[in-house]
C-alpha cells in the first residue's frame, strides 16, 4: 500500500494527456494506491489537454484522497488540475490562480506590406482564415473569437466555483486572470492552507494509514523536456 506522487511541471501541451493518462489510469485502478499527491509547478497551457487530465483526476478523486501542493506557480490550467484535489496547499512563496483564458497570434500584415509581399488566400467558407497571421481580424471576427473563449472560460470558472465552494461575489473578484500570493489565495478560498511538502505528506500519511510513497511521474518526451530547459542546459545536452 502506498501514496502515489505525480509531478505536473512545465507547460500543459496537447501531448500531456498521452504522457500522463497511463499513470493516472493505473492510480485509479490499483487498490494498493491509497491516495494521490499532485505536486504542481506550471503556468497552465492547452485548455483541451487540461480538461482531459482534469476529468481523469476527478475519477481518481471520487475513489481515493487526492491532495495538491503548488510549488512555485499553479496558474490557469494548472490550477484547474489542482481543483480536482480534496485539499489544495501552496508554499509561502507560490503564485496561485490566473483564472481566465488567453489566445495570442501574431499579425504580420504590416510587416509584409513594408516588404511589398501580398498573401494570396483561396478559401471556401467565409471564416476559414479567421485567425490568419497575414491580415488583421475584422470586428466581427474578433467578436466571434472572443465568444468562443468566453465559453471555455465559463467551463473553467464553473469548475473552480463548484470544487472550491465559492460564491458568485468572490468569483467576480478572483476570476479575472490575476495570480495571487499564497496568503491571498488562502484568504479568497483558492487554497486550503500554506504548507511545505513534508507537512502535506504527513497529513496524507495520517489520513490513509500508510507511510510508503511512490513517485509515478512519467518521463516526458525528449522534445518536451528540451523545450522546458534553459538555453545553457540545452547547450550542455547537444554539445
C-alpha angles and dihedrals in degrees: 000000000000148000112251121221125206124185118210105191131160130008120342105233137179088268095053095090090054089052099045107028097080090055092044093051090048091052091049094049104041116086091200088067101084099180144352128235116197115202107197131194106155141115092216128248139184112033097210093048089049092053092050091052093043092053091053092046089053090055089055091045090056090058107034141008117287121191127182129206118192111211114185101339136002104179139154110336091008090058088048088058090049089056089070087071127096088223131019122203131181134193118247094259097041125120117224137186129020091168100187145081128252135184124183132185132168124248110213096170098107092043091052090048091057089053092048092241121142123190116227109213124189114189143161110209123048096246100034092117096038094134098035114149089213098072138028119261117253119236089253093051092047090054091049092050093046091051090055090051091048090057091053090046091052092056091050093044095050093050091052091047093049099042095044093040093231127164125237093251094059091042089057088056101044106030092078103104093263123134120222136208116251091257092051091045091053092050094050095045101252092121135026099221150344112253146138127244095265093054093049092047091050091053092050091048091053091047095050101032093232129113098193124101129189125190108221096172108143120229111254120235113271094250092053091050091047092052092054094050126097118251091254092052091048090051091052091052097050103033 
